[in-house]
Amino acid sequence: MQKSEIPPPVLILVLGGFIQSTGNSLMWPLNSLFMYNVLGRTLTEAGMLISAQALTTLLGQFVSGFLADRFGAMRMMHFGFIGAIISLGLIARFPVWEVYAPGLLGFGLSIAFIFVPLNALISQLWPEGGRRGFNLLYVFNNAGVAVGTALGGVVANYSFRLIFLFNALAFSIYLIFILVGVPAKNGVNTNATSRRSRQTLSHDLSFPVLLSLSGGILMVWAAYIQLPTVLPVIMTQLGFSLPQYSILWTLNGIFIVTLQPFIQWIIRHWAHSFTRQFYLSCLLIGISFVILLAQFPYYSYLLAMLVLTLGEMLIFPAVPAAAAQIAPKGKAATYQGIAAGAASGGRVLGPLFGGLVFDYWGGQIIWILALSFIGISIFAFFLYQRAVRNFQHLIPLNPET
């Protein structure tokens, strides 16, 4: 197989990711609105449940990474799919708080057992692909976001129960794709898998790099999560319709797909290292919050989403690629679990603080909070930059892989 060729199992994982993302994007932007408008809960309660879900996902990511390294990524993914389908099915059948709350927590745990092993499996199936495998998965997932969010508002206006039912169906299709299209032998223990040819590194040498990388993505997500959790409530209070909010995430997915050549140009000509990508990402995401803080008319929300999307395109696929690059042999899934757990940590802190700030000080203060999170993330990436310099004395890191 030529280096440029994408292995067929990777294409199966990417296509299934598109289907799953389409189903999931019907649901996740509307969770807060469902709890607030349909279940009659306060935004603080909604934020606390979303934070609890993220905390459950965080714990699951640490555990699933360790178990995937020990027992195989495919086996852990099967458990995750079954749990997600059951959780969503119960919510669709019984859309009440007593079922919704534990169901959302069960769903959060289940997806941890899908996506952490998935990142490790992508690296395992296409080790020479480097960041390209992660970026391909990211682009197709967000193409699904464009489709799912375009339909989400329409489906929700008809029935919120269909939102959860269609999501369960999407996860079911993805599971079938994996069972049929990804040979079981590709789910073996990563300790026995041939990875990129390089010396085995001590966990102690690479861990400071991972720790600072995780701190940065934690804070970025704490800021970013304000958009799907608090922004829909702010916009509806300002008189904007649900479809007007949903179209923002449709544009997010469209931008991610169509602006790939522009982002690749930026990476080739300026942001050729992970560190530069992280700094530029923080700058762009921060600018998007400043635009929202200004309270311009609706067109400003479109501009803010464009700038925000450029920022996330630089950082979200780069973090798992950076984690895969520094992982010692046999620790690929564990390192992916730690990095993904840090992102979930941001999704724990963000809704909790965002809900409290909204309820007590009003919507616009949310964007000042988000800018504070971005400032902390810049400091964390500065520490990452220093740690990488020390790490490169032991083994050169190629940022283009």
C-alpha positions as CSV (number, residue, x, y, z in Angstrom):
1,M,0.0,0.0,0.0
2,Q,1.3,3.4,-1.0
3,K,1.8,6.0,1.8
4,S,-0.9,8.2,0.3
5,E,-3.5,5.5,0.2
6,I,-6.1,5.4,3.0
7,P,-6.6,1.9,4.4
8,P,-10.2,0.6,3.8
9,P,-10.9,0.0,7.5
10,V,-10.1,3.7,8.1
11,L,-12.6,4.8,5.5
12,I,-15.2,2.6,7.1
13,L,-14.5,4.3,10.5
14,V,-14.7,7.7,8.9
15,L,-17.9,7.0,7.0
16,G,-19.5,5.6,10.1
17,G,-18.3,8.6,12.0
18,F,-20.2,10.8,9.6
19,I,-23.5,8.9,10.1
20,Q,-23.0,8.9,13.9
21,S,-22.2,12.6,14.0
22,T,-25.3,13.4,11.9
23,G,-27.5,11.6,14.5
24,N,-25.7,13.0,17.5
25,S,-25.8,16.5,16.1
26,L,-29.6,16.3,16.2
27,M,-29.3,16.1,20.0
28,W,-26.3,17.8,21.5
29,P,-27.0,21.5,20.6
30,L,-30.5,21.2,22.0
31,N,-30.0,19.4,25.3
32,S,-30.1,22.6,27.4
33,L,-33.2,23.8,25.5
34,F,-34.9,20.5,26.0
35,M,-34.3,20.6,29.7
36,Y,-35.3,24.3,30.0
37,N,-38.4,24.4,27.8
38,V,-39.7,20.8,27.8
39,L,-38.7,19.4,31.2
40,G,-39.1,22.7,33.0
41,R,-35.6,22.7,34.6
42,T,-33.5,25.8,35.4
43,L,-30.4,26.5,33.3
44,T,-28.3,25.9,36.4
45,E,-29.9,22.4,36.7
46,A,-29.3,21.8,33.0
47,G,-25.7,23.0,33.3
48,M,-25.1,20.7,36.3
49,L,-26.4,17.7,34.4
50,I,-24.4,18.4,31.3
51,S,-21.3,18.9,33.6
52,A,-22.1,15.6,35.3
53,Q,-22.4,13.9,31.9
54,A,-19.0,15.4,30.9
55,L,-17.5,14.2,34.3
56,T,-18.9,10.7,33.6
57,T,-17.4,10.8,30.1
58,L,-14.1,12.0,31.6
59,L,-13.8,9.1,34.0
60,G,-14.9,6.7,31.2
61,Q,-12.1,8.1,28.9
62,F,-9.4,7.4,31.5
63,V,-10.7,3.9,32.0
64,S,-11.5,3.1,28.4
65,G,-8.0,4.1,27.3
66,F,-6.3,1.8,29.8
67,L,-8.7,-1.1,29.0
68,A,-8.2,-0.6,25.2
69,D,-4.5,-0.9,25.6
70,R,-5.0,-4.0,27.7
71,F,-7.8,-5.8,25.9
72,G,-8.1,-4.2,22.5
73,A,-9.8,-1.1,21.1
74,M,-12.5,-3.0,19.1
75,R,-13.8,-4.8,22.1
76,M,-14.2,-1.5,24.1
77,M,-15.9,0.1,21.2
78,H,-18.5,-2.7,21.0
79,F,-19.4,-2.1,24.7
80,G,-19.7,1.6,24.1
81,F,-22.0,1.3,21.2
82,I,-24.4,-1.0,23.0
83,G,-24.5,1.3,26.0
84,A,-25.2,4.4,23.8
85,I,-28.0,2.7,21.9
86,I,-29.7,1.5,25.1
87,S,-29.4,4.9,26.8
88,L,-30.8,6.8,23.8
89,G,-33.6,4.3,23.3
90,L,-34.8,4.6,26.9
91,I,-34.8,8.4,26.7
92,A,-36.8,8.3,23.4
93,R,-39.3,5.9,25.0
94,F,-39.6,7.7,28.3
95,P,-38.8,11.5,27.8
96,V,-39.1,12.4,31.5
97,W,-36.5,13.8,33.9
98,E,-36.3,10.6,35.9
99,V,-35.2,8.7,32.8
100,Y,-33.5,11.5,30.9
101,A,-31.0,12.4,33.7
102,P,-29.5,8.9,34.2
103,G,-29.9,8.1,30.5
104,L,-27.7,11.1,29.6
105,L,-25.1,10.0,32.1
106,G,-25.1,6.5,30.7
107,F,-24.8,8.0,27.2
108,G,-21.8,10.0,28.4
109,L,-20.1,7.0,29.8
110,S,-20.8,4.9,26.7
111,I,-19.3,7.4,24.2
112,A,-16.1,7.4,26.2
113,F,-15.8,3.7,25.3
114,I,-16.3,4.6,21.6
115,F,-14.1,7.6,20.8
116,V,-11.0,7.1,22.9
117,P,-10.5,3.6,21.4
118,L,-11.4,5.0,18.0
119,N,-8.6,7.5,18.1
120,A,-6.1,4.8,19.1
121,L,-7.5,2.5,16.4
122,I,-7.0,5.2,13.7
123,S,-3.4,5.6,14.7
124,Q,-3.0,1.8,14.8
125,L,-4.6,1.2,11.4
126,W,-2.8,4.0,9.6
127,P,0.4,4.8,11.6
128,E,2.1,6.5,8.6
129,G,-0.9,8.8,8.1
130,G,0.0,10.9,11.2
131,R,-2.3,13.8,11.7
132,R,-4.1,13.0,8.4
133,G,-6.2,10.2,9.9
134,F,-7.3,12.3,12.8
135,N,-8.1,15.3,10.4
136,L,-10.1,13.0,8.1
137,L,-12.2,11.8,11.0
138,Y,-12.7,15.3,12.2
139,V,-13.8,16.7,8.8
140,F,-16.3,13.9,8.2
141,N,-17.7,14.2,11.8
142,N,-18.3,17.8,11.2
143,A,-19.9,17.2,7.8
144,G,-22.3,15.2,9.9
145,V,-22.7,18.2,12.2
146,A,-23.7,20.3,9.3
147,V,-26.4,17.9,8.2
148,G,-27.6,17.0,11.8
149,T,-27.9,20.6,13.0
150,A,-29.7,21.6,9.8
151,L,-32.3,19.0,10.6
152,G,-32.2,19.3,14.4
153,G,-34.3,22.4,14.8
154,V,-37.0,21.1,12.3
155,V,-37.2,17.7,14.0
156,A,-37.3,19.2,17.5
157,N,-40.2,21.5,16.5
158,Y,-42.1,18.3,15.5
159,S,-41.0,16.0,18.3
160,F,-38.0,15.9,20.7
161,R,-38.5,12.1,21.1
162,L,-37.5,11.7,17.4
163,I,-34.2,13.4,18.2
164,F,-33.1,10.7,20.6
165,L,-34.6,7.9,18.4
166,F,-32.7,8.9,15.3
167,N,-29.5,9.3,17.3
168,A,-29.9,5.7,18.6
169,L,-30.4,4.6,15.0
170,A,-27.2,6.3,13.8
171,F,-25.2,4.6,16.5
172,S,-26.7,1.3,15.5
173,I,-25.7,1.8,11.9
174,Y,-22.1,2.8,12.9
175,L,-21.9,-0.4,15.0
176,I,-23.0,-2.5,12.0
177,F,-20.4,-0.8,9.8
178,I,-17.6,-1.7,12.3
179,L,-18.7,-5.3,12.7
180,V,-18.9,-5.8,8.9
181,G,-16.1,-3.5,7.6
182,V,-13.3,-3.6,10.2
183,P,-11.7,-7.0,10.7
184,A,-11.5,-8.2,14.3
185,K,-7.8,-8.7,14.0
186,N,-7.4,-4.9,13.9
187,G,-8.8,-4.6,17.4
188,V,-5.9,-6.4,19.1
189,N,-4.0,-5.1,22.0
190,T,-1.9,-2.1,20.9
191,N,1.0,-3.4,22.8
192,A,1.4,-6.1,20.1
193,T,0.8,-3.7,17.3
194,S,3.5,-2.4,15.1
195,R,3.6,1.4,15.5
196,R,5.8,4.0,13.9
197,S,9.4,3.0,14.0
198,R,11.0,4.9,16.8
199,Q,12.6,4.2,20.1
200,T,10.5,3.3,23.1
201,L,10.3,6.2,25.4
202,S,9.8,6.4,29.2
203,H,6.4,7.5,30.4
204,D,8.2,10.0,32.7
205,L,9.9,11.7,29.7
206,S,6.7,12.3,27.7
207,F,4.2,12.9,30.5
208,P,5.0,16.7,31.1
209,V,4.3,17.3,27.4
210,L,0.9,15.5,27.7
211,L,0.1,17.2,31.0
212,S,0.5,20.7,29.6
213,L,-1.3,19.7,26.3
214,S,-4.2,18.4,28.4
215,G,-4.4,21.6,30.5
216,G,-4.6,23.7,27.3
217,I,-7.4,21.7,25.7
218,L,-9.3,21.6,29.0
219,M,-9.5,25.4,29.1
220,V,-10.3,25.7,25.4
221,W,-13.3,23.4,25.8
222,A,-14.4,25.2,29.0
223,A,-14.8,28.3,26.8
224,Y,-16.1,26.6,23.7
225,I,-18.9,24.6,25.5
226,Q,-20.7,27.9,26.3
227,L,-21.9,28.0,22.7
228,P,-24.0,24.8,22.6
229,T,-25.1,25.2,26.3
230,V,-25.8,28.8,27.0
231,L,-25.9,30.5,23.6
232,P,-29.2,29.0,22.5
233,V,-31.0,30.3,25.6
234,I,-29.4,33.8,25.1
235,M,-30.5,33.9,21.5
236,T,-34.0,32.8,22.2
237,Q,-34.3,35.5,24.9
238,L,-33.1,38.1,22.4
239,G,-35.9,37.0,20.0
240,F,-34.0,34.8,17.6
241,S,-35.7,31.6,16.5
242,L,-34.5,28.0,17.1
243,P,-33.7,27.5,13.3
244,Q,-31.6,30.7,13.4
245,Y,-29.6,29.2,16.2
246,S,-29.3,25.8,14.5
247,I,-28.1,27.3,11.3
248,L,-25.0,28.5,13.1
249,W,-23.9,24.9,13.7
250,T,-24.9,24.0,10.1
251,L,-22.5,26.7,9.0
252,N,-19.9,25.4,11.4
253,G,-19.9,22.0,9.7
254,I,-19.9,23.6,6.2
255,F,-17.0,25.8,7.1
256,I,-15.0,22.9,8.4
257,V,-15.5,21.0,5.2
258,T,-15.0,23.8,2.7
259,L,-12.2,25.7,4.4
260,Q,-9.8,22.8,4.7
261,P,-7.6,24.1,1.8
262,F,-7.3,27.4,3.6
263,I,-6.4,25.8,6.9
264,Q,-3.8,23.5,5.2
265,W,-2.3,26.6,3.6
266,I,-2.0,28.3,7.0
267,I,-0.4,25.2,8.5
268,R,2.1,24.9,5.6
269,H,3.1,28.5,5.5
270,W,2.9,29.7,9.1
271,A,1.4,27.3,11.7
272,H,3.6,24.4,10.8
273,S,4.1,23.3,14.4
274,F,1.4,22.2,16.9
275,T,2.4,25.0,19.2
276,R,1.7,27.7,16.6
277,Q,-1.6,26.0,15.7
278,F,-2.6,26.2,19.4
279,Y,-1.7,29.8,19.8
280,L,-3.5,30.9,16.7
281,S,-6.5,28.8,17.6
282,C,-6.8,30.6,21.0
283,L,-6.5,34.0,19.3
284,L,-9.3,33.2,16.8
285,I,-11.6,31.7,19.4
286,G,-11.0,34.7,21.7
287,I,-11.9,37.1,18.8
288,S,-15.2,35.2,18.3
289,F,-16.2,35.7,21.9
290,V,-15.4,39.4,21.6
291,I,-17.8,39.6,18.7
292,L,-20.5,38.0,20.7
293,L,-19.8,40.3,23.6
294,A,-20.5,43.3,21.4
295,Q,-24.2,42.3,20.8
296,F,-24.4,43.2,17.1
297,P,-27.3,42.1,15.0
298,Y,-27.7,38.5,13.7
299,Y,-25.0,38.8,11.1
300,S,-22.4,39.1,13.9
301,Y,-23.3,35.6,15.1
302,L,-22.5,34.3,11.6
303,L,-19.2,36.1,11.6
304,A,-18.4,34.9,15.1
305,M,-19.1,31.3,14.0
306,L,-16.7,31.7,11.0
307,V,-13.9,32.9,13.2
308,L,-14.6,30.3,15.9
309,T,-14.6,27.5,13.3
310,L,-11.2,28.6,12.0
311,G,-9.9,28.4,15.5
312,E,-11.3,24.9,16.2
313,M,-10.0,23.5,12.9
314,L,-6.5,24.3,14.1
315,I,-6.8,22.7,17.5
316,F,-9.3,19.9,17.7
317,P,-7.7,17.4,15.3
318,A,-4.2,18.5,16.3
319,V,-4.6,17.5,20.0
320,P,-5.1,13.7,19.5
321,A,-2.4,13.8,16.8
322,A,0.0,15.4,19.2
323,A,-0.9,12.9,21.9
324,A,-0.3,10.0,19.5
325,Q,3.0,11.4,18.5
326,I,4.4,11.5,22.1
327,A,2.8,8.3,23.4
328,P,5.2,5.6,24.5
329,K,4.8,2.2,22.8
330,G,1.8,0.3,24.2
331,K,0.3,3.5,25.7
332,A,-1.5,4.9,22.7
333,A,-5.0,4.5,24.0
334,T,-4.0,5.6,27.5
335,Y,-2.6,8.8,26.2
336,Q,-5.6,9.4,24.0
337,G,-7.8,8.8,27.1
338,I,-5.9,11.4,29.1
339,A,-6.1,14.0,26.4
340,A,-9.8,13.3,25.7
341,G,-10.5,13.3,29.5
342,A,-9.0,16.8,29.7
343,A,-11.4,17.9,27.0
344,S,-14.2,16.4,28.9
345,G,-12.9,18.2,32.0
346,G,-13.5,21.5,30.1
347,R,-17.0,20.3,29.3
348,V,-17.5,19.7,33.1
349,L,-16.3,23.2,34.2
350,G,-17.8,25.1,31.3
351,P,-21.5,24.4,31.7
352,L,-21.3,24.5,35.5
353,F,-19.7,28.0,35.6
354,G,-21.6,29.2,32.6
355,G,-25.0,28.2,34.1
356,L,-24.2,29.9,37.4
357,V,-22.9,33.1,35.7
358,F,-26.0,33.2,33.4
359,D,-28.5,32.8,36.3
360,Y,-26.8,35.3,38.6
361,W,-25.2,37.9,36.3
362,G,-26.8,37.6,32.9
363,G,-25.9,36.4,29.5
364,Q,-23.2,38.8,28.3
365,I,-20.9,38.0,31.3
366,I,-20.6,34.5,29.8
367,W,-18.3,35.8,27.1
368,I,-16.0,37.4,29.6
369,L,-15.8,34.1,31.4
370,A,-15.0,32.4,28.1
371,L,-12.3,34.9,27.4
372,S,-10.8,34.2,30.8
373,F,-10.7,30.5,30.1
374,I,-8.9,31.2,26.8
375,G,-6.3,33.3,28.6
376,I,-5.5,30.4,30.9
377,S,-5.3,28.0,27.9
378,I,-2.6,30.3,26.3
379,F,-0.5,30.0,29.4
380,A,-0.9,26.2,29.4
381,F,0.2,26.0,25.7
382,F,3.2,28.1,26.7
383,L,4.1,25.4,29.2
384,Y,3.5,22.8,26.4
385,Q,5.9,24.7,24.2
386,R,8.7,24.6,26.8
387,A,8.0,20.9,27.5
388,V,8.2,20.0,23.8
389,R,11.6,21.7,23.6
390,N,12.9,19.5,26.4
391,F,11.3,16.4,24.8
392,Q,12.9,17.1,21.4
393,H,16.3,16.7,22.9
394,L,15.4,13.0,23.4
395,I,13.6,12.4,20.1
396,P,12.8,14.9,17.3
397,L,9.1,15.5,16.7
398,N,7.9,16.0,13.2
399,P,4.9,18.4,13.4
400,E,3.9,17.6,9.8
401,T,3.1,13.9,10.6
